[in-house]
Amino acid sequence: HPQRVDVDLAADVALTATTFLFIMPMRFRDLPTADSDGHESQHLGWINSFVHGRLMMADAGFIYGPLREYTLGAIAWLYGGLTLEHVRLAQVTVNILGVLLLIAAARRAARGRIAITALAAVLLLSHSAAVALVNYAGTIALGWVDELRAGLATLSVVLALTRSEGGNARWPERGAGIVAGLATLYSHDFG
């Protein structure tokens, strides 16, 4: 049902935009250091390594999943270059994508049940890594907060546990496998 997909996607994007009205980080330029709480320089170092021909996990080292660092580098490059500010904007972008995936997963799991949707919204706004974006300068490093880690893993589980309405019945299984693979490459937490 193409119209159903369009409506669901529009609803997910609208909910994500509304969520970021509450948690959008501001004032990057006011951070007193280029290594917020000792958590940004490692990302900048890894991005610098692969820009100069090194491979993540092979000869550039890693703590985070390699897909995360390549994603941050690609998004920063798309924003105009590999500067500290663009890497910080890339961090915000992966958080927006993560919240979008979490909202999509919650809506799929809830299947229209308002109480479950409301519970998911409360948990997202009060018990997820995105909460740290409200006061990232005083609570936790901007480089640590990444809702896409949780978003990919959660969506893979929801896809695996929910059946498709019409269409290809095997898509949720394949989709869950693809998203689980991405989650594994993206994050040390789920890899």
Short mmCIF file of the C-alpha atoms (twelve columns), coordinates in Angstrom:
data_MODEL
# 
_entry.id   MODEL 
# 
loop_
_atom_site.group_PDB 
_atom_site.id 
_atom_site.type_symbol 
_atom_site.label_atom_id 
_atom_site.label_alt_id 
_atom_site.label_comp_id 
_atom_site.label_asym_id 
_atom_site.label_seq_id 
_atom_site.Cartn_x 
_atom_site.Cartn_y 
_atom_site.Cartn_z 
_atom_site.pdbx_PDB_model_num 
ATOM 1   C CA . HIS A 1   0.000  0.000   0.000  1 
ATOM 2   C CA . PRO A 2   2.059  2.966   -1.257 1 
ATOM 3   C CA . GLN A 3   -0.295 5.568   0.242  1 
ATOM 4   C CA . ARG A 4   -0.052 3.895   3.648  1 
ATOM 5   C CA . VAL A 5   3.760  4.013   3.481  1 
ATOM 6   C CA . ASP A 6   3.681  7.710   2.531  1 
ATOM 7   C CA . VAL A 7   1.357  8.540   5.436  1 
ATOM 8   C CA . ASP A 8   3.453  6.510   7.890  1 
ATOM 9   C CA . LEU A 9   6.682  8.133   6.716  1 
ATOM 10  C CA . ALA A 10  5.149  11.613  6.938  1 
ATOM 11  C CA . ALA A 11  3.920  10.881  10.470 1 
ATOM 12  C CA . ASP A 12  7.339  9.550   11.518 1 
ATOM 13  C CA . VAL A 13  9.131  12.604  10.111 1 
ATOM 14  C CA . ALA A 14  6.638  14.970  11.786 1 
ATOM 15  C CA . LEU A 15  7.072  13.228  15.150 1 
ATOM 16  C CA . THR A 16  10.863 13.330  14.785 1 
ATOM 17  C CA . ALA A 17  10.804 17.051  13.998 1 
ATOM 18  C CA . THR A 18  8.559  17.689  16.999 1 
ATOM 19  C CA . THR A 19  10.857 15.630  19.238 1 
ATOM 20  C CA . PHE A 20  13.873 17.650  18.180 1 
ATOM 21  C CA . LEU A 21  12.129 20.848  19.245 1 
ATOM 22  C CA . PHE A 22  12.716 19.532  22.777 1 
ATOM 23  C CA . ILE A 23  16.186 18.000  22.428 1 
ATOM 24  C CA . MET A 24  17.986 19.884  19.649 1 
ATOM 25  C CA . PRO A 25  21.493 20.804  20.750 1 
ATOM 26  C CA . MET A 26  22.456 24.435  20.349 1 
ATOM 27  C CA . ARG A 27  25.496 26.651  20.738 1 
ATOM 28  C CA . PHE A 28  28.238 24.339  19.427 1 
ATOM 29  C CA . ARG A 29  30.579 27.274  19.060 1 
ATOM 30  C CA . ASP A 30  30.295 28.010  22.775 1 
ATOM 31  C CA . LEU A 31  31.886 24.721  23.821 1 
ATOM 32  C CA . PRO A 32  35.217 25.659  25.405 1 
ATOM 33  C CA . THR A 33  37.169 22.835  23.747 1 
ATOM 34  C CA . ALA A 34  37.441 20.900  20.501 1 
ATOM 35  C CA . ASP A 35  37.359 17.699  22.563 1 
ATOM 36  C CA . SER A 36  34.118 17.911  24.539 1 
ATOM 37  C CA . ASP A 37  34.620 15.827  27.688 1 
ATOM 38  C CA . GLY A 38  37.385 13.845  26.018 1 
ATOM 39  C CA . HIS A 39  34.992 12.278  23.557 1 
ATOM 40  C CA . GLU A 40  35.292 14.143  20.269 1 
ATOM 41  C CA . SER A 41  38.977 13.941  19.400 1 
ATOM 42  C CA . GLN A 42  38.888 10.177  18.854 1 
ATOM 43  C CA . HIS A 43  36.194 10.611  16.181 1 
ATOM 44  C CA . LEU A 44  38.148 13.442  14.572 1 
ATOM 45  C CA . GLY A 45  41.280 11.294  14.616 1 
ATOM 46  C CA . TRP A 46  39.580 8.307   13.005 1 
ATOM 47  C CA . ILE A 47  37.921 10.477  10.372 1 
ATOM 48  C CA . ASN A 48  41.291 12.078  9.656  1 
ATOM 49  C CA . SER A 49  42.856 8.609   9.334  1 
ATOM 50  C CA . PHE A 50  40.470 7.281   6.738  1 
ATOM 51  C CA . VAL A 51  40.555 10.571  4.830  1 
ATOM 52  C CA . HIS A 52  44.295 9.913   4.488  1 
ATOM 53  C CA . GLY A 53  43.912 6.352   3.183  1 
ATOM 54  C CA . ARG A 54  43.704 4.309   6.382  1 
ATOM 55  C CA . LEU A 55  40.936 1.757   6.881  1 
ATOM 56  C CA . MET A 56  38.823 1.585   10.005 1 
ATOM 57  C CA . MET A 57  39.482 -1.616  11.974 1 
ATOM 58  C CA . ALA A 58  42.513 -2.430  9.826  1 
ATOM 59  C CA . ASP A 59  45.047 0.301   10.469 1 
ATOM 60  C CA . ALA A 60  43.179 3.248   11.978 1 
ATOM 61  C CA . GLY A 61  42.001 1.532   15.172 1 
ATOM 62  C CA . PHE A 62  38.505 1.662   16.577 1 
ATOM 63  C CA . ILE A 63  36.365 1.675   19.682 1 
ATOM 64  C CA . TYR A 64  33.171 2.478   17.839 1 
ATOM 65  C CA . GLY A 65  31.884 0.549   14.890 1 
ATOM 66  C CA . PRO A 66  33.517 1.497   11.600 1 
ATOM 67  C CA . LEU A 67  30.231 2.348   9.878  1 
ATOM 68  C CA . ARG A 68  29.641 5.082   12.462 1 
ATOM 69  C CA . GLU A 69  32.903 6.831   11.713 1 
ATOM 70  C CA . TYR A 70  32.476 6.522   7.945  1 
ATOM 71  C CA . THR A 71  28.929 7.885   8.332  1 
ATOM 72  C CA . LEU A 72  30.111 10.859  10.394 1 
ATOM 73  C CA . GLY A 73  32.854 11.583  7.874  1 
ATOM 74  C CA . ALA A 74  30.527 11.329  4.877  1 
ATOM 75  C CA . ILE A 75  27.880 13.571  6.436  1 
ATOM 76  C CA . ALA A 76  30.489 16.144  7.499  1 
ATOM 77  C CA . TRP A 77  31.915 16.109  3.979  1 
ATOM 78  C CA . LEU A 78  28.427 16.647  2.548  1 
ATOM 79  C CA . TYR A 79  27.985 19.634  4.867  1 
ATOM 80  C CA . GLY A 80  30.987 21.266  3.255  1 
ATOM 81  C CA . GLY A 81  34.157 19.682  4.569  1 
ATOM 82  C CA . LEU A 82  35.800 17.917  7.443  1 
ATOM 83  C CA . THR A 83  35.807 20.660  10.048 1 
ATOM 84  C CA . LEU A 84  35.006 20.346  13.735 1 
ATOM 85  C CA . GLU A 85  31.725 22.167  13.258 1 
ATOM 86  C CA . HIS A 86  30.679 19.906  10.385 1 
ATOM 87  C CA . VAL A 87  31.525 16.773  12.398 1 
ATOM 88  C CA . ARG A 88  29.393 18.153  15.233 1 
ATOM 89  C CA . LEU A 89  26.555 18.762  12.783 1 
ATOM 90  C CA . ALA A 90  27.029 15.181  11.555 1 
ATOM 91  C CA . GLN A 91  26.610 14.030  15.177 1 
ATOM 92  C CA . VAL A 92  23.293 15.871  15.320 1 
ATOM 93  C CA . THR A 93  22.248 14.360  11.989 1 
ATOM 94  C CA . VAL A 94  22.862 10.767  13.109 1 
ATOM 95  C CA . ASN A 95  20.832 11.528  16.221 1 
ATOM 96  C CA . ILE A 96  17.953 12.809  14.098 1 
ATOM 97  C CA . LEU A 97  18.118 9.653   11.964 1 
ATOM 98  C CA . GLY A 98  18.203 7.516   15.101 1 
ATOM 99  C CA . VAL A 99  15.159 9.200   16.589 1 
ATOM 100 C CA . LEU A 100 13.366 8.734   13.258 1 
ATOM 101 C CA . LEU A 101 14.146 4.989   13.343 1 
ATOM 102 C CA . LEU A 102 13.039 4.705   16.983 1 
ATOM 103 C CA . ILE A 103 9.759  6.465   16.213 1 
ATOM 104 C CA . ALA A 104 9.204  4.262   13.160 1 
ATOM 105 C CA . ALA A 105 9.917  1.153   15.252 1 
ATOM 106 C CA . ALA A 106 7.590  2.299   18.038 1 
ATOM 107 C CA . ARG A 107 4.766  3.091   15.626 1 
ATOM 108 C CA . ARG A 108 5.194  -0.278  13.900 1 
ATOM 109 C CA . ALA A 109 5.212  -2.150  17.212 1 
ATOM 110 C CA . ALA A 110 2.263  -0.183  18.611 1 
ATOM 111 C CA . ARG A 111 0.105  -0.718  15.497 1 
ATOM 112 C CA . GLY A 112 -2.183 2.170   16.349 1 
ATOM 113 C CA . ARG A 113 -2.513 1.511   20.095 1 
ATOM 114 C CA . ILE A 114 -2.298 4.964   21.648 1 
ATOM 115 C CA . ALA A 115 -1.114 3.819   25.091 1 
ATOM 116 C CA . ILE A 116 1.897  1.994   23.653 1 
ATOM 117 C CA . THR A 117 2.730  4.910   21.371 1 
ATOM 118 C CA . ALA A 118 2.530  7.328   24.324 1 
ATOM 119 C CA . LEU A 119 4.748  5.054   26.455 1 
ATOM 120 C CA . ALA A 120 7.318  4.895   23.646 1 
ATOM 121 C CA . ALA A 121 7.276  8.705   23.363 1 
ATOM 122 C CA . VAL A 122 7.798  9.138   27.111 1 
ATOM 123 C CA . LEU A 123 10.683 6.651   27.089 1 
ATOM 124 C CA . LEU A 124 12.284 8.362   24.105 1 
ATOM 125 C CA . LEU A 125 12.091 11.804  25.719 1 
ATOM 126 C CA . SER A 126 13.113 10.690  29.210 1 
ATOM 127 C CA . HIS A 127 15.245 7.537   29.022 1 
ATOM 128 C CA . SER A 128 17.185 7.584   25.769 1 
ATOM 129 C CA . ALA A 129 20.613 8.908   24.860 1 
ATOM 130 C CA . ALA A 130 18.901 11.799  23.088 1 
ATOM 131 C CA . VAL A 131 18.036 13.285  26.497 1 
ATOM 132 C CA . ALA A 132 21.721 14.149  26.925 1 
ATOM 133 C CA . LEU A 133 21.439 16.526  23.958 1 
ATOM 134 C CA . VAL A 134 19.323 18.894  26.052 1 
ATOM 135 C CA . ASN A 135 22.358 19.840  28.153 1 
ATOM 136 C CA . TYR A 136 25.263 18.242  26.295 1 
ATOM 137 C CA . ALA A 137 27.699 20.929  27.430 1 
ATOM 138 C CA . GLY A 138 27.015 20.229  31.100 1 
ATOM 139 C CA . THR A 139 26.110 16.557  31.234 1 
ATOM 140 C CA . ILE A 140 27.870 14.420  28.654 1 
ATOM 141 C CA . ALA A 141 30.066 14.693  25.607 1 
ATOM 142 C CA . LEU A 142 28.413 15.502  22.316 1 
ATOM 143 C CA . GLY A 143 30.539 12.826  20.629 1 
ATOM 144 C CA . TRP A 144 29.090 10.107  22.857 1 
ATOM 145 C CA . VAL A 145 25.405 10.744  22.216 1 
ATOM 146 C CA . ASP A 146 24.256 8.763   19.171 1 
ATOM 147 C CA . GLU A 147 20.641 7.663   18.972 1 
ATOM 148 C CA . LEU A 148 21.283 5.898   15.665 1 
ATOM 149 C CA . ARG A 149 23.020 3.097   17.596 1 
ATOM 150 C CA . ALA A 150 19.805 2.329   19.463 1 
ATOM 151 C CA . GLY A 151 17.595 3.139   16.470 1 
ATOM 152 C CA . LEU A 152 19.192 0.562   14.168 1 
ATOM 153 C CA . ALA A 153 19.175 -2.177  16.813 1 
ATOM 154 C CA . THR A 154 15.589 -1.479  17.922 1 
ATOM 155 C CA . LEU A 155 14.249 -1.346  14.384 1 
ATOM 156 C CA . SER A 156 15.911 -4.672  13.540 1 
ATOM 157 C CA . VAL A 157 14.174 -6.349  16.489 1 
ATOM 158 C CA . VAL A 158 10.799 -4.782  15.703 1 
ATOM 159 C CA . LEU A 159 11.040 -5.813  12.058 1 
ATOM 160 C CA . ALA A 160 11.899 -9.363  13.091 1 
ATOM 161 C CA . LEU A 161 8.990  -9.612  15.535 1 
ATOM 162 C CA . THR A 162 6.217  -7.953  13.541 1 
ATOM 163 C CA . ARG A 163 4.630  -9.382  10.451 1 
ATOM 164 C CA . SER A 164 4.092  -7.443  7.272  1 
ATOM 165 C CA . GLU A 165 0.625  -6.340  6.248  1 
ATOM 166 C CA . GLY A 166 0.318  -7.517  2.659  1 
ATOM 167 C CA . GLY A 167 3.137  -7.441  0.156  1 
ATOM 168 C CA . ASN A 168 6.173  -9.667  0.508  1 
ATOM 169 C CA . ALA A 169 5.856  -11.661 3.740  1 
ATOM 170 C CA . ARG A 170 9.635  -12.259 3.802  1 
ATOM 171 C CA . TRP A 171 10.519 -8.547  3.736  1 
ATOM 172 C CA . PRO A 172 10.419 -8.091  7.545  1 
ATOM 173 C CA . GLU A 173 12.851 -10.998 7.946  1 
ATOM 174 C CA . ARG A 174 15.186 -9.705  5.259  1 
ATOM 175 C CA . GLY A 175 14.831 -6.145  6.472  1 
ATOM 176 C CA . ALA A 176 15.537 -7.209  10.054 1 
ATOM 177 C CA . GLY A 177 18.670 -9.016  8.918  1 
ATOM 178 C CA . ILE A 178 19.913 -6.055  6.893  1 
ATOM 179 C CA . VAL A 179 19.255 -3.585  9.715  1 
ATOM 180 C CA . ALA A 180 20.837 -5.938  12.298 1 
ATOM 181 C CA . GLY A 181 23.932 -6.143  10.092 1 
ATOM 182 C CA . LEU A 182 24.095 -2.355  9.847  1 
ATOM 183 C CA . ALA A 183 23.642 -2.079  13.631 1 
ATOM 184 C CA . THR A 184 26.522 -4.491  14.167 1 
ATOM 185 C CA . LEU A 185 28.841 -2.544  11.867 1 
ATOM 186 C CA . TYR A 186 27.656 0.797   13.239 1 
ATOM 187 C CA . SER A 187 28.008 0.271   16.947 1 
ATOM 188 C CA . HIS A 188 30.270 -1.416  19.454 1 
ATOM 189 C CA . ASP A 189 27.243 -1.635  21.772 1 
ATOM 190 C CA . PHE A 190 25.390 -4.093  19.551 1 
ATOM 191 C CA . GLY A 191 28.237 -5.660  17.555 1 
# 
